[in-house]
C-alpha cells in the first residue's frame, strides 16, 4: 500500500484503513502480519486504477 502512495489512517480491531493523497480510501481486513486475500488485492487494484482515470 505504501508503494502505491497510501498511508494508514487508523485501525479498528482487525481492519486497517488507508487513504491516498488524491482522496481514495480503502479498508482491508486481517492483521498487519497477514497477507491480503486475493479479493482484497483485486479491490486495491480497482481503486488504484479508478484513481488514475
PyMOL Python script that loads the backbone (N, CA, C, O; Angstrom):
from pymol import cmd

cmd.read_pdbstr("""\
ATOM      1  N   UNK A   1       0.818  -1.173   0.000  1.00  0.00           N
ATOM      2  CA  UNK A   1       0.000   0.000   0.000  1.00  0.00           C
ATOM      3  C   UNK A   1       0.875   1.254   0.000  1.00  0.00           C
ATOM      4  O   UNK A   1       0.561   2.240  -0.667  1.00  0.00           O
ATOM      5  N   UNK A   2       1.952   1.208   0.738  1.00  0.00           N
ATOM      6  CA  UNK A   2       2.831   2.380   0.789  1.00  0.00           C
ATOM      7  C   UNK A   2       3.438   2.665  -0.577  1.00  0.00           C
ATOM      8  O   UNK A   2       3.582   3.826  -0.960  1.00  0.00           O
ATOM      9  N   UNK A   3       3.800   1.604  -1.325  1.00  0.00           N
ATOM     10  CA  UNK A   3       4.363   1.799  -2.660  1.00  0.00           C
ATOM     11  C   UNK A   3       3.377   2.482  -3.596  1.00  0.00           C
ATOM     12  O   UNK A   3       3.780   3.201  -4.511  1.00  0.00           O
ATOM     13  N   UNK A   4       2.082   2.257  -3.370  1.00  0.00           N
ATOM     14  CA  UNK A   4       1.042   2.869  -4.207  1.00  0.00           C
ATOM     15  C   UNK A   4       0.677   4.270  -3.727  1.00  0.00           C
ATOM     16  O   UNK A   4      -0.170   4.921  -4.338  1.00  0.00           O
ATOM     17  N   UNK A   5       1.293   4.747  -2.653  1.00  0.00           N
ATOM     18  CA  UNK A   5       1.062   6.097  -2.168  1.00  0.00           C
ATOM     19  C   UNK A   5       0.049   6.208  -1.045  1.00  0.00           C
ATOM     20  O   UNK A   5      -0.276   7.316  -0.618  1.00  0.00           O
ATOM     21  N   UNK A   6      -0.454   5.084  -0.557  1.00  0.00           N
ATOM     22  CA  UNK A   6      -1.436   5.107   0.522  1.00  0.00           C
ATOM     23  C   UNK A   6      -0.734   5.245   1.863  1.00  0.00           C
ATOM     24  O   UNK A   6       0.408   4.816   2.031  1.00  0.00           O
ATOM     25  N   UNK A   7      -1.438   5.852   2.818  1.00  0.00           N
ATOM     26  CA  UNK A   7      -0.933   5.921   4.177  1.00  0.00           C
ATOM     27  C   UNK A   7      -2.001   5.387   5.113  1.00  0.00           C
ATOM     28  O   UNK A   7      -3.196   5.500   4.837  1.00  0.00           O
ATOM     29  N   UNK A   8      -1.567   4.808   6.216  1.00  0.00           N
ATOM     30  CA  UNK A   8      -2.501   4.263   7.186  1.00  0.00           C
ATOM     31  C   UNK A   8      -3.246   5.387   7.892  1.00  0.00           C
ATOM     32  O   UNK A   8      -2.650   6.378   8.313  1.00  0.00           O
ATOM     33  N   UNK A   9      -4.557   5.217   8.014  1.00  0.00           N
ATOM     34  CA  UNK A   9      -5.339   6.262   8.683  1.00  0.00           C
ATOM     35  C   UNK A   9      -6.080   5.704   9.886  1.00  0.00           C
ATOM     36  O   UNK A   9      -7.087   6.261  10.321  1.00  0.00           O
ATOM     37  N   UNK A  10      -5.578   4.606  10.417  1.00  0.00           N
ATOM     38  CA  UNK A  10      -6.171   4.078  11.636  1.00  0.00           C
ATOM     39  C   UNK A  10      -6.560   2.620  11.528  1.00  0.00           C
ATOM     40  O   UNK A  10      -6.691   2.073  10.433  1.00  0.00           O
ATOM     41  N   UNK A  11      -6.739   2.009  12.665  1.00  0.00           N
ATOM     42  CA  UNK A  11      -7.122   0.607  12.751  1.00  0.00           C
ATOM     43  C   UNK A  11      -8.273   0.481  13.726  1.00  0.00           C
ATOM     44  O   UNK A  11      -8.388   1.251  14.679  1.00  0.00           O
ATOM     45  N   UNK A  12      -9.119  -0.497  13.475  1.00  0.00           N
ATOM     46  CA  UNK A  12     -10.176  -0.828  14.415  1.00  0.00           C
ATOM     47  C   UNK A  12     -10.298  -2.339  14.397  1.00  0.00           C
ATOM     48  O   UNK A  12     -10.750  -2.921  13.411  1.00  0.00           O
ATOM     49  N   UNK A  13      -9.898  -2.969  15.479  1.00  0.00           N
ATOM     50  CA  UNK A  13      -9.907  -4.430  15.508  1.00  0.00           C
ATOM     51  C   UNK A  13      -8.936  -4.974  14.485  1.00  0.00           C
ATOM     52  O   UNK A  13      -7.755  -4.629  14.495  1.00  0.00           O
ATOM     53  N   UNK A  14      -9.430  -5.821  13.606  1.00  0.00           N
ATOM     54  CA  UNK A  14      -8.559  -6.407  12.588  1.00  0.00           C
ATOM     55  C   UNK A  14      -8.734  -5.715  11.240  1.00  0.00           C
ATOM     56  O   UNK A  14      -8.370  -6.286  10.212  1.00  0.00           O
ATOM     57  N   UNK A  15      -9.281  -4.504  11.218  1.00  0.00           N
ATOM     58  CA  UNK A  15      -9.448  -3.757   9.980  1.00  0.00           C
ATOM     59  C   UNK A  15      -8.491  -2.573   9.960  1.00  0.00           C
ATOM     60  O   UNK A  15      -8.304  -1.877  10.958  1.00  0.00           O
ATOM     61  N   UNK A  16      -7.889  -2.367   8.783  1.00  0.00           N
ATOM     62  CA  UNK A  16      -6.953  -1.260   8.608  1.00  0.00           C
ATOM     63  C   UNK A  16      -7.471  -0.342   7.507  1.00  0.00           C
ATOM     64  O   UNK A  16      -7.864  -0.804   6.436  1.00  0.00           O
ATOM     65  N   UNK A  17      -7.468   0.939   7.774  1.00  0.00           N
ATOM     66  CA  UNK A  17      -7.931   1.931   6.813  1.00  0.00           C
ATOM     67  C   UNK A  17      -6.734   2.627   6.190  1.00  0.00           C
ATOM     68  O   UNK A  17      -5.757   2.947   6.867  1.00  0.00           O
ATOM     69  N   UNK A  18      -6.830   2.856   4.880  1.00  0.00           N
ATOM     70  CA  UNK A  18      -5.774   3.537   4.155  1.00  0.00           C
ATOM     71  C   UNK A  18      -6.383   4.654   3.322  1.00  0.00           C
ATOM     72  O   UNK A  18      -7.485   4.515   2.791  1.00  0.00           O
ATOM     73  N   UNK A  19      -5.662   5.754   3.211  1.00  0.00           N
ATOM     74  CA  UNK A  19      -6.094   6.858   2.360  1.00  0.00           C
ATOM     75  C   UNK A  19      -4.957   7.232   1.420  1.00  0.00           C
ATOM     76  O   UNK A  19      -3.781   7.029   1.723  1.00  0.00           O
ATOM     77  N   UNK A  20      -5.334   7.775   0.287  1.00  0.00           N
ATOM     78  CA  UNK A  20      -4.385   8.210  -0.729  1.00  0.00           C
ATOM     79  C   UNK A  20      -4.488   9.728  -0.821  1.00  0.00           C
ATOM     80  O   UNK A  20      -5.567  10.273  -0.588  1.00  0.00           O
ATOM     81  N   UNK A  21      -3.416  10.422  -1.149  1.00  0.00           N
ATOM     82  CA  UNK A  21      -3.469  11.884  -1.225  1.00  0.00           C
ATOM     83  C   UNK A  21      -4.554  12.423  -2.172  1.00  0.00           C
ATOM     84  O   UNK A  21      -5.022  13.546  -1.986  1.00  0.00           O
ATOM     85  N   UNK A  22      -4.960  11.639  -3.182  1.00  0.00           N
ATOM     86  CA  UNK A  22      -5.994  12.122  -4.101  1.00  0.00           C
ATOM     87  C   UNK A  22      -7.411  11.841  -3.588  1.00  0.00           C
ATOM     88  O   UNK A  22      -8.381  12.081  -4.306  1.00  0.00           O
ATOM     89  N   UNK A  23      -7.543  11.331  -2.349  1.00  0.00           N
ATOM     90  CA  UNK A  23      -8.840  11.147  -1.739  1.00  0.00           C
ATOM     91  C   UNK A  23      -9.368   9.718  -1.732  1.00  0.00           C
ATOM     92  O   UNK A  23     -10.400   9.456  -1.114  1.00  0.00           O
ATOM     93  N   UNK A  24      -8.697   8.796  -2.396  1.00  0.00           N
ATOM     94  CA  UNK A  24      -9.148   7.410  -2.398  1.00  0.00           C
ATOM     95  C   UNK A  24      -8.998   6.817  -1.011  1.00  0.00           C
ATOM     96  O   UNK A  24      -8.034   7.103  -0.300  1.00  0.00           O
ATOM     97  N   UNK A  25      -9.969   5.980  -0.629  1.00  0.00           N
ATOM     98  CA  UNK A  25      -9.927   5.302   0.661  1.00  0.00           C
ATOM     99  C   UNK A  25     -10.209   3.826   0.454  1.00  0.00           C
ATOM    100  O   UNK A  25     -10.967   3.450  -0.440  1.00  0.00           O
ATOM    101  N   UNK A  26      -9.595   2.987   1.283  1.00  0.00           N
ATOM    102  CA  UNK A  26      -9.850   1.551   1.224  1.00  0.00           C
ATOM    103  C   UNK A  26      -9.639   0.972   2.623  1.00  0.00           C
ATOM    104  O   UNK A  26      -8.790   1.438   3.383  1.00  0.00           O
ATOM    105  N   UNK A  27     -10.427  -0.051   2.945  1.00  0.00           N
ATOM    106  CA  UNK A  27     -10.320  -0.749   4.216  1.00  0.00           C
ATOM    107  C   UNK A  27      -9.975  -2.198   3.937  1.00  0.00           C
ATOM    108  O   UNK A  27     -10.625  -2.847   3.117  1.00  0.00           O
ATOM    109  N   UNK A  28      -8.959  -2.709   4.611  1.00  0.00           N
ATOM    110  CA  UNK A  28      -8.563  -4.106   4.481  1.00  0.00           C
ATOM    111  C   UNK A  28      -8.749  -4.806   5.813  1.00  0.00           C
ATOM    112  O   UNK A  28      -8.458  -4.248   6.870  1.00  0.00           O
ATOM    113  N   UNK A  29      -9.236  -6.031   5.749  1.00  0.00           N
ATOM    114  CA  UNK A  29      -9.386  -6.809   6.975  1.00  0.00           C
ATOM    115  C   UNK A  29      -8.158  -7.683   7.169  1.00  0.00           C
ATOM    116  O   UNK A  29      -7.390  -7.910   6.234  1.00  0.00           O
ATOM    117  N   UNK A  30      -7.983  -8.164   8.376  1.00  0.00           N
ATOM    118  CA  UNK A  30      -6.840  -9.010   8.692  1.00  0.00           C
ATOM    119  C   UNK A  30      -5.791  -8.237   9.452  1.00  0.00           C
ATOM    120  O   UNK A  30      -5.757  -7.006   9.421  1.00  0.00           O
ATOM    121  N   UNK A  31      -4.952  -8.958  10.122  1.00  0.00           N
ATOM    122  CA  UNK A  31      -3.881  -8.336  10.887  1.00  0.00           C
ATOM    123  C   UNK A  31      -2.745  -7.920   9.963  1.00  0.00           C
ATOM    124  O   UNK A  31      -2.571  -8.514   8.899  1.00  0.00           O
ATOM    125  N   UNK A  32      -1.966  -6.908  10.352  1.00  0.00           N
ATOM    126  CA  UNK A  32      -0.875  -6.435   9.502  1.00  0.00           C
ATOM    127  C   UNK A  32       0.135  -7.515   9.115  1.00  0.00           C
ATOM    128  O   UNK A  32       0.769  -7.421   8.063  1.00  0.00           O
ATOM    129  N   UNK A  33       0.288  -8.527   9.949  1.00  0.00           N
ATOM    130  CA  UNK A  33       1.260  -9.575   9.639  1.00  0.00           C
ATOM    131  C   UNK A  33       0.730 -10.590   8.627  1.00  0.00           C
ATOM    132  O   UNK A  33       1.490 -11.426   8.139  1.00  0.00           O
ATOM    133  N   UNK A  34      -0.562 -10.528   8.305  1.00  0.00           N
ATOM    134  CA  UNK A  34      -1.152 -11.469   7.357  1.00  0.00           C
ATOM    135  C   UNK A  34      -1.088 -10.915   5.937  1.00  0.00           C
ATOM    136  O   UNK A  34      -1.138  -9.702   5.730  1.00  0.00           O
ATOM    137  N   UNK A  35      -0.977 -11.818   4.959  1.00  0.00           N
ATOM    138  CA  UNK A  35      -1.057 -11.416   3.564  1.00  0.00           C
ATOM    139  C   UNK A  35      -2.502 -11.089   3.231  1.00  0.00           C
ATOM    140  O   UNK A  35      -3.433 -11.639   3.819  1.00  0.00           O
ATOM    141  N   UNK A  36      -2.671 -10.182   2.279  1.00  0.00           N
ATOM    142  CA  UNK A  36      -4.022  -9.832   1.831  1.00  0.00           C
ATOM    143  C   UNK A  36      -4.614 -11.002   1.051  1.00  0.00           C
ATOM    144  O   UNK A  36      -3.898 -11.744   0.378  1.00  0.00           O
ATOM    145  N   UNK A  37      -5.911 -11.149   1.151  1.00  0.00           N
ATOM    146  CA  UNK A  37      -6.623 -12.159   0.370  1.00  0.00           C
ATOM    147  C   UNK A  37      -6.689 -11.679  -1.078  1.00  0.00           C
ATOM    148  O   UNK A  37      -6.565 -10.484  -1.346  1.00  0.00           O
ATOM    149  N   UNK A  38      -6.883 -12.609  -2.007  1.00  0.00           N
ATOM    150  CA  UNK A  38      -6.889 -12.248  -3.431  1.00  0.00           C
ATOM    151  C   UNK A  38      -7.989 -11.230  -3.753  1.00  0.00           C
ATOM    152  O   UNK A  38      -7.768 -10.310  -4.541  1.00  0.00           O
ATOM    153  N   UNK A  39      -9.184 -11.391  -3.141  1.00  0.00           N
ATOM    154  CA  UNK A  39     -10.248 -10.425  -3.423  1.00  0.00           C
ATOM    155  C   UNK A  39      -9.873  -9.033  -2.921  1.00  0.00           C
ATOM    156  O   UNK A  39     -10.301  -8.035  -3.502  1.00  0.00           O
ATOM    157  N   UNK A  40      -9.082  -8.951  -1.853  1.00  0.00           N
ATOM    158  CA  UNK A  40      -8.630  -7.652  -1.362  1.00  0.00           C
ATOM    159  C   UNK A  40      -7.615  -7.045  -2.322  1.00  0.00           C
ATOM    160  O   UNK A  40      -7.621  -5.837  -2.561  1.00  0.00           O
ATOM    161  N   UNK A  41      -6.743  -7.888  -2.870  1.00  0.00           N
ATOM    162  CA  UNK A  41      -5.768  -7.396  -3.852  1.00  0.00           C
ATOM    163  C   UNK A  41      -6.488  -6.830  -5.070  1.00  0.00           C
ATOM    164  O   UNK A  41      -6.102  -5.781  -5.586  1.00  0.00           O
ATOM    165  N   UNK A  42      -7.535  -7.519  -5.535  1.00  0.00           N
ATOM    166  CA  UNK A  42      -8.304  -7.026  -6.686  1.00  0.00           C
ATOM    167  C   UNK A  42      -8.971  -5.694  -6.366  1.00  0.00           C
ATOM    168  O   UNK A  42      -9.011  -4.800  -7.212  1.00  0.00           O
ATOM    169  N   UNK A  43      -9.495  -5.558  -5.153  1.00  0.00           N
ATOM    170  CA  UNK A  43     -10.142  -4.309  -4.748  1.00  0.00           C
ATOM    171  C   UNK A  43      -9.142  -3.157  -4.735  1.00  0.00           C
ATOM    172  O   UNK A  43      -9.456  -2.053  -5.181  1.00  0.00           O
ATOM    173  N   UNK A  44      -7.937  -3.413  -4.224  1.00  0.00           N
ATOM    174  CA  UNK A  44      -6.890  -2.382  -4.217  1.00  0.00           C
ATOM    175  C   UNK A  44      -6.537  -1.998  -5.650  1.00  0.00           C
ATOM    176  O   UNK A  44      -6.408  -0.813  -5.959  1.00  0.00           O
ATOM    177  N   UNK A  45      -6.380  -2.987  -6.527  1.00  0.00           N
ATOM    178  CA  UNK A  45      -6.070  -2.707  -7.929  1.00  0.00           C
ATOM    179  C   UNK A  45      -7.165  -1.870  -8.568  1.00  0.00           C
ATOM    180  O   UNK A  45      -6.878  -0.950  -9.333  1.00  0.00           O
ATOM    181  N   UNK A  46      -8.424  -2.183  -8.258  1.00  0.00           N
ATOM    182  CA  UNK A  46      -9.558  -1.444  -8.812  1.00  0.00           C
ATOM    183  C   UNK A  46      -9.543   0.007  -8.341  1.00  0.00           C
ATOM    184  O   UNK A  46      -9.758   0.922  -9.135  1.00  0.00           O
ATOM    185  N   UNK A  47      -9.290   0.218  -7.050  1.00  0.00           N
ATOM    186  CA  UNK A  47      -9.258   1.577  -6.504  1.00  0.00           C
ATOM    187  C   UNK A  47      -8.117   2.382  -7.122  1.00  0.00           C
ATOM    188  O   UNK A  47      -8.286   3.551  -7.468  1.00  0.00           O
ATOM    189  N   UNK A  48      -6.959   1.748  -7.256  1.00  0.00           N
ATOM    190  CA  UNK A  48      -5.806   2.442  -7.848  1.00  0.00           C
ATOM    191  C   UNK A  48      -6.089   2.773  -9.295  1.00  0.00           C
ATOM    192  O   UNK A  48      -5.793   3.882  -9.739  1.00  0.00           O
ATOM    193  N   UNK A  49      -6.658   1.836 -10.048  1.00  0.00           N
ATOM    194  CA  UNK A  49      -6.967   2.068 -11.459  1.00  0.00           C
ATOM    195  C   UNK A  49      -8.002   3.183 -11.602  1.00  0.00           C
ATOM    196  O   UNK A  49      -7.876   4.039 -12.478  1.00  0.00           O
ATOM    197  N   UNK A  50      -9.023   3.176 -10.745  1.00  0.00           N
ATOM    198  CA  UNK A  50     -10.070   4.205 -10.773  1.00  0.00           C
ATOM    199  C   UNK A  50      -9.474   5.577 -10.504  1.00  0.00           C
ATOM    200  O   UNK A  50      -9.900   6.572 -11.090  1.00  0.00           O
ATOM    201  N   UNK A  51      -8.495   5.628  -9.622  1.00  0.00           N
ATOM    202  CA  UNK A  51      -7.873   6.906  -9.278  1.00  0.00           C
ATOM    203  C   UNK A  51      -6.985   7.475 -10.372  1.00  0.00           C
ATOM    204  O   UNK A  51      -6.679   8.667 -10.356  1.00  0.00           O
ATOM    205  N   UNK A  52      -6.565   6.645 -11.323  1.00  0.00           N
ATOM    206  CA  UNK A  52      -5.704   7.131 -12.404  1.00  0.00           C
ATOM    207  C   UNK A  52      -6.499   7.534 -13.637  1.00  0.00           C
ATOM    208  O   UNK A  52      -5.923   8.020 -14.610  1.00  0.00           O
ATOM    209  N   UNK A  53      -7.813   7.340 -13.609  1.00  0.00           N
ATOM    210  CA  UNK A  53      -8.640   7.714 -14.773  1.00  0.00           C
ATOM    211  C   UNK A  53      -8.952   9.176 -14.759  1.00  0.00           C
ATOM    212  O   UNK A  53      -9.635   9.670 -15.656  1.00  0.00           O
TER     213      UNK A  53
END
""", "prot")
cmd.dss("prot")
cmd.show_as("cartoon", "prot")
cmd.util.cbc("prot")
cmd.orient("prot")
